[in-house]
Amino acid sequence: MEMVQYRSPSTGLTVRAILFDTFGTVVDWRSGIAQAIREFAQQHDLSVEPLAFAADWRMRYQPAMEAVRSGRRDFASLDVLHRENLEASLSDLGMRPEEFPDDELRALARSWRWLPPWPDSVDGISAMKRHVIVGPLSNGNTGLLVEMAKHAGLPWDVVLGSDISRAYKPDPQAYLAPARLLDLAPGEVMLMAAHNRDLAAAQKAGLATGFVARPQEHGPGQTSDLEPSGRWDVSGSSIGELATLMFG
């Protein structure tokens, strides 16, 4: 198949790599984490609403990373932050994390590695892979992202986790380090994401941008990121649609 090129309207450069936000954009964290919580709760006879617990656990994500971004703590991988945040969520429900077997808590904390892809993710990424380098640009660490790809069947060419850049989005280094490691100019890299704030930070760092709508990421009451809010290079309702728009 001929490799069709896509030139970014915003950077004026040919896009040679499309890197994807993962949680919420490529994989459905909400249903995946709720299922892991449901199984854990059943195993331990806990009265926990899985979707509510998943939302509470996820709510701690940005504050935990902000402690690293601000310099209040040294870099810690997302696996570490997920474990800390899990214990905090359990504690807030009146449970004592230390009373659960450590290996079971570790497995639950790592359930972020075993998330289901959105129905269009694998085929859409595969369509883009015919023309450009594809990989994640995620706050996940490398081990997490590799196992996520194996579980979900994600056809990445390269996996560069946040433990390589040692920066969490929207720190500019989180966007610039993957481009540098791929020996590409920032404008030759596109971030594909379902989150407008992520795309705004990537655009500010000089990357091309693509928006894919995920209106069910936060459940039926979602009010944010239902549509593009910035002047992104391309936008659509699925990764497959974006592949068609960009490469025909």
VMD Tcl script that draws the C-alpha trace (Angstrom):
set ca {
  {0.00 0.00 0.00}
  {1.23 3.49 -0.86}
  {2.19 5.59 2.17}
  {0.00 8.67 1.96}
  {1.41 11.75 3.64}
  {-0.53 14.21 5.80}
  {0.69 17.77 6.20}
  {-0.34 19.52 9.40}
  {-2.15 22.82 8.72}
  {-0.87 24.20 12.04}
  {2.81 23.23 11.83}
  {3.23 23.15 8.06}
  {5.17 19.89 8.36}
  {4.44 16.36 7.23}
  {3.23 14.31 10.17}
  {5.55 11.32 10.56}
  {4.31 10.02 13.90}
  {0.89 9.98 15.53}
  {1.10 9.42 19.27}
  {-2.02 8.79 21.31}
  {-3.24 9.68 24.73}
  {-4.29 6.30 26.12}
  {-6.62 6.49 29.14}
  {-10.00 7.52 27.77}
  {-8.77 8.02 24.20}
  {-7.60 4.53 23.25}
  {-8.89 2.43 26.16}
  {-12.08 2.62 28.22}
  {-10.69 3.11 31.73}
  {-14.11 3.63 33.32}
  {-15.68 0.27 32.52}
  {-12.39 -1.60 32.87}
  {-11.61 -0.27 36.33}
  {-15.21 -0.69 37.47}
  {-15.05 -4.36 36.49}
  {-11.80 -4.85 38.42}
  {-13.35 -3.17 41.47}
  {-16.50 -5.29 41.12}
  {-14.46 -8.50 41.18}
  {-12.35 -7.32 44.14}
  {-15.47 -6.30 46.08}
  {-17.15 -9.65 45.46}
  {-14.03 -11.51 46.53}
  {-13.90 -9.63 49.84}
  {-17.65 -9.18 50.38}
  {-17.37 -5.39 50.25}
  {-20.25 -2.99 49.81}
  {-18.79 -0.82 47.06}
  {-20.43 0.81 44.02}
  {-17.86 -0.02 41.30}
  {-18.45 2.93 38.96}
  {-18.42 5.42 41.83}
  {-15.22 3.91 43.21}
  {-13.61 4.01 39.76}
  {-14.49 7.70 39.45}
  {-13.10 8.47 42.93}
  {-9.87 6.61 42.16}
  {-9.50 8.44 38.85}
  {-10.23 11.81 40.53}
  {-6.98 11.46 42.49}
  {-4.95 11.09 39.28}
  {-4.25 14.74 38.51}
  {-3.50 15.87 42.11}
  {-1.01 13.00 42.47}
  {0.80 13.97 39.27}
  {0.73 17.65 40.22}
  {2.86 16.85 43.25}
  {5.51 15.60 40.80}
  {5.04 18.41 38.28}
  {5.36 21.04 41.00}
  {8.52 19.50 42.42}
  {6.93 18.69 45.78}
  {8.04 15.08 45.29}
  {10.50 13.25 43.08}
  {9.23 11.51 39.98}
  {7.18 8.42 40.79}
  {5.71 6.12 38.15}
  {2.00 5.97 37.49}
  {1.98 2.43 38.87}
  {3.18 3.86 42.19}
  {0.67 6.70 42.11}
  {-2.17 4.32 41.26}
  {-1.32 2.16 44.28}
  {-1.17 5.17 46.60}
  {-4.45 6.53 45.23}
  {-6.14 3.15 45.56}
  {-5.22 2.97 49.22}
  {-6.50 6.52 49.73}
  {-9.84 5.68 48.08}
  {-10.22 2.58 50.26}
  {-9.34 4.55 53.37}
  {-11.91 7.21 52.59}
  {-14.56 4.47 52.56}
  {-13.52 3.42 56.04}
  {-11.46 0.41 54.95}
  {-7.94 -0.42 56.11}
  {-5.76 -1.18 53.07}
  {-3.22 -3.03 55.20}
  {-5.87 -5.64 56.04}
  {-6.02 -6.82 52.41}
  {-3.37 -9.20 51.02}
  {-0.60 -7.13 49.47}
  {-0.52 -9.17 46.28}
  {-4.25 -8.59 45.75}
  {-3.90 -4.83 46.27}
  {-0.97 -4.80 43.88}
  {-3.01 -6.65 41.27}
  {-5.92 -4.26 41.69}
  {-3.61 -1.24 41.46}
  {-2.25 -2.67 38.21}
  {-5.72 -3.18 36.71}
  {-4.99 0.01 34.74}
  {-2.83 -2.29 32.57}
  {-5.75 -4.51 31.57}
  {-8.27 -2.06 30.12}
  {-10.52 -2.76 27.12}
  {-9.91 -0.75 23.96}
  {-12.71 1.32 22.49}
  {-14.29 -0.61 19.58}
  {-12.59 1.52 16.92}
  {-9.13 1.77 18.48}
  {-7.29 -1.26 17.13}
  {-8.54 -0.99 13.54}
  {-8.17 2.80 13.49}
  {-4.62 2.75 14.81}
  {-3.77 -0.05 12.39}
  {-5.02 2.10 9.49}
  {-2.79 4.98 10.59}
  {0.17 2.64 11.13}
  {0.28 2.02 7.37}
  {1.38 5.61 6.87}
  {3.06 6.88 10.05}
  {4.75 5.73 13.26}
  {2.15 5.05 15.95}
  {2.59 4.83 19.71}
  {1.26 6.13 23.02}
  {1.96 9.56 24.48}
  {0.65 8.84 27.92}
  {1.23 9.50 31.58}
  {1.51 5.73 31.93}
  {4.94 4.23 32.56}
  {6.55 1.97 29.98}
  {5.78 -1.33 31.69}
  {2.14 -0.36 32.11}
  {1.80 0.70 28.47}
  {3.50 -2.42 27.09}
  {1.20 -4.73 29.04}
  {-1.82 -2.60 28.09}
  {-0.87 -3.04 24.43}
  {-0.47 -6.80 24.79}
  {-3.84 -7.10 26.56}
  {-5.78 -4.82 24.21}
  {-4.03 -5.80 20.96}
  {-2.76 -2.27 20.31}
  {-0.40 -2.30 17.29}
  {2.17 0.23 18.51}
  {5.46 0.72 16.66}
  {7.09 2.24 19.74}
  {6.28 2.61 23.43}
  {7.83 5.53 25.33}
  {6.36 5.91 28.81}
  {6.44 8.85 31.18}
  {9.27 7.17 33.10}
  {11.48 7.93 30.07}
  {10.65 11.64 29.90}
  {10.18 11.73 33.70}
  {7.47 14.30 33.08}
  {3.70 14.26 33.31}
  {1.43 16.05 30.88}
  {0.91 18.97 30.47}
  {4.60 19.55 31.25}
  {6.10 20.48 27.84}
  {8.81 17.82 28.25}
  {6.14 15.13 28.22}
  {5.39 16.12 24.60}
  {8.87 17.08 23.45}
  {10.82 14.08 24.74}
  {9.07 11.50 22.49}
  {9.69 13.70 19.43}
  {13.35 14.05 20.36}
  {13.77 10.31 20.94}
  {12.17 9.60 17.55}
  {14.53 12.16 15.97}
  {11.57 14.20 14.77}
  {10.74 17.88 14.97}
  {7.81 18.54 17.36}
  {5.69 19.61 14.39}
  {6.23 16.23 12.71}
  {4.46 14.56 15.65}
  {0.70 14.64 16.17}
  {-0.97 14.04 19.51}
  {-4.31 12.28 19.11}
  {-6.47 12.74 22.19}
  {-10.03 12.94 23.47}
  {-9.15 15.74 25.89}
  {-9.01 19.35 24.75}
  {-6.66 20.44 27.55}
  {-4.15 17.78 26.55}
  {-4.29 18.96 22.95}
  {-3.90 22.60 23.97}
  {-0.70 21.78 25.85}
  {0.61 19.69 22.95}
  {-0.16 22.49 20.49}
  {1.66 24.98 22.73}
  {4.68 22.66 22.69}
  {4.64 22.72 18.88}
  {2.94 19.42 18.08}
  {0.20 18.84 15.54}
  {-3.13 17.88 17.09}
  {-6.09 15.58 16.44}
  {-9.28 15.29 18.48}
  {-11.36 12.12 18.76}
  {-14.65 12.34 20.65}
  {-15.23 9.88 23.50}
  {-18.62 10.99 24.87}
  {-18.97 7.89 27.09}
  {-15.60 8.13 28.83}
  {-17.14 9.47 32.03}
  {-20.52 7.81 31.63}
  {-23.89 9.09 30.41}
  {-23.62 12.35 32.38}
  {-20.42 13.52 30.70}
  {-20.38 17.26 30.03}
  {-16.76 17.93 29.02}
  {-14.80 17.10 25.87}
  {-17.93 16.29 23.90}
  {-16.55 18.24 20.93}
  {-13.34 19.99 19.92}
  {-12.85 23.32 21.66}
  {-9.69 24.45 19.88}
  {-8.32 24.84 16.38}
  {-6.98 21.31 16.11}
  {-5.67 20.00 12.79}
  {-8.30 17.29 12.51}
  {-11.24 16.02 14.55}
  {-13.76 13.20 14.34}
  {-15.93 10.72 16.19}
  {-13.59 7.73 15.86}
  {-9.96 6.95 15.15}
  {-11.04 5.23 11.96}
  {-12.78 8.38 10.77}
  {-9.64 10.38 11.45}
  {-7.53 7.85 9.55}
  {-9.83 8.27 6.55}
  {-9.77 12.07 6.79}
  {-5.99 12.14 6.94}
  {-4.97 9.34 4.62}
  {-8.03 8.52 2.53}
}
mol new
graphics top color blue
foreach p $ca { graphics top sphere $p radius 0.5 }
foreach p [lrange $ca 0 end-1] q [lrange $ca 1 end] { graphics top cylinder $p $q radius 0.2 }
display resetview
